[in-house]
Amino acid sequence: MATVAKCRFDLEVCGGTFVDEPCVIDGNLISGRTFHDNGHFVGAWIKLLDEARNQST
């Protein structure tokens, strides 16, 4: 999961893996570090929503 460095400990204590990248995709979980990374992860998130919508029809 991508998050800010100051949240690394919290993420790892909960069993997550910290990744310092603007977009991380793990199954149906898409994350970015901050809102500054929107340009990197919003497209992937919209694609995931489109795929889910197409599967339900």
C-alpha positions as CSV (number, residue, x, y, z in Angstrom):
1,M,0.0,0.0,0.0
2,A,1.2,3.5,-0.7
3,T,1.0,6.1,2.1
4,V,3.0,8.8,3.5
5,A,6.2,7.8,5.2
6,K,5.0,8.9,8.7
7,C,2.2,6.2,8.5
8,R,4.6,3.4,7.5
9,F,4.7,2.0,11.1
10,D,0.9,2.0,11.4
11,L,0.5,0.2,8.1
12,E,3.1,-2.4,8.8
13,V,1.8,-3.1,12.3
14,C,-1.6,-3.9,10.7
15,G,0.1,-6.4,8.3
16,G,0.4,-4.1,5.3
17,T,3.5,-3.6,3.1
18,F,4.7,0.0,2.7
19,V,5.5,1.1,-0.8
20,D,6.8,4.6,-1.6
21,E,5.2,5.0,-5.0
22,P,2.5,7.3,-6.4
23,C,0.2,4.4,-7.3
24,V,0.0,0.9,-5.9
25,I,-2.6,-1.7,-7.1
26,D,-3.2,-4.8,-5.1
27,G,-6.3,-6.6,-6.3
28,N,-9.2,-4.2,-5.7
29,L,-7.2,-1.9,-3.5
30,I,-5.7,1.1,-5.2
31,S,-3.7,3.6,-3.1
32,G,-1.5,6.6,-3.4
33,R,0.6,8.6,-0.9
34,T,-1.3,11.9,-0.9
35,F,-3.7,13.9,-3.0
36,H,-0.7,15.0,-5.0
37,D,-0.6,11.5,-6.5
38,N,-4.2,11.8,-7.9
39,G,-3.0,11.9,-11.5
40,H,-1.3,8.5,-11.0
41,F,-4.0,6.5,-9.2
42,V,-7.4,8.0,-10.2
43,G,-7.2,6.5,-13.7
44,A,-6.6,3.1,-12.2
45,W,-9.4,3.5,-9.8
46,I,-11.9,4.6,-12.5
47,K,-10.8,1.5,-14.6
48,L,-11.5,-0.7,-11.7
49,L,-15.0,0.8,-11.3
50,D,-15.7,0.4,-15.0
51,E,-14.6,-3.3,-14.8
52,A,-16.9,-3.9,-11.8
53,R,-19.8,-2.2,-13.5
54,N,-19.3,-4.3,-16.7
55,Q,-19.3,-7.5,-14.7
56,S,-22.6,-6.7,-13.0
57,T,-24.5,-6.2,-16.2
